[in-house]
Amino acid sequence: AAATQPQPSNPTQGSQLAYGSILLVALAAFAGGLDAVNFGAMQSFPGFQDQWCVGHFGTESTCHGEKAAINKDWQDNFIRWGSMLLAVGGILGSAIAGPYSARTWGRRGGISAASACTIVACSVCSLATSQPVFLVGRLILGLGVGSATFCAPLYIIEVCPSQHRGAAGSLVGLFVMVGGFTATLLCLVTQNWQVVMCFPGMPAAVLLWA
């Protein structure tokens, strides 16, 4: 059910409400952008290749450098599944989990549930020691990000003054790109794949706390 929002008593209060709403939707989109890039970047990290490729899909020679990109077993049976399960989770989150949580707990509650799901998924992936656990974490991460990107724009409609709704809604795509660009920069700073895997959980933690 939609939450009843107080009507702003003055223009300043209305503007503050609009800016807060924009921040919410921006963080949800930002988390999606972070993961869209960080998984692709970490595939070239030596630590990631040592953890998931060497001994499973090839040797030191076939799992590192340029040979990793043409290692068909590695690409088809791990990398592709990691990307595909995130997309499947995103579809399920947007089509099923997001609408259900929004109806059950309200838009804000749905955002909180999606944020918690994203944090759990990042933790599962970064701490995983087996391939099935890592891949399940990717699916859960998709659920969280997909649910958040469904619920956040609905929350905007509820709380944002009408004159700001168009601009706020248009920022979703922008902040996906900003998230991707930020992930690219952060991956230049660290090549610790466990840390990089946690990037989407950072804005999710802010959303859960806010």
C-alpha positions, 0 to 999 in steps of 0.5 A: 500500500502506498505510504501517506506522505505529509504535504510540504507546508512551504516551498523550501520543505517541498524542495528538500523532499524532492532532493531527498527523493532524487537521492534515493532513486539515484543510489538505487541506480548507482548500485546497479551501475557499479555492478554492471561494470565491476564484474567485467573489470574483476575478471582480469584481476589475478586474484579473481582468476586464481580463486575461480579459474586456476584448478577449475577451468585451466592452469596458471597459463590458460587462466591469466593474461590474454589466454584467459579471455579465450579460455572457452571453459572458463568463459562459458561455464563461469563468467557467462553464468555469473553475468546471466544469473545477475540478469535473471535476478534483475528480471525477477526482481523488477517483475516479481520481487519488487512489485510484491515488496512494494505492495506488501511493505510500501515503496520505502519498505520495498527499497529497504528490503532490496537494499538488504538483499543487495548487501547480503548478496555482496557478502555472499559473493565476496566470502564465497569459496565454492562456485555454486555459492558465488553464482547463487550470490550473483542471482540474489544480487540481481534480485536486490538491484532489480527490486530497488530500481523498481521501487525507487521510481515509485517512491519518487512519484509518491513523495516528489512534488509534481514539478520535479517528477520528470527530472527526478525520473530521468536521473535513473539512467544517468546514475547507472552510468555514473555508477559504472564510471565510478566502478571503473575508477575504483577498479584502478585503485584496487584489484582486490576482487572481494572489495570490488564485489562489495561496491554495490553494497555500499550505496545499498547500505546508505539506502537501508540506513536512510 
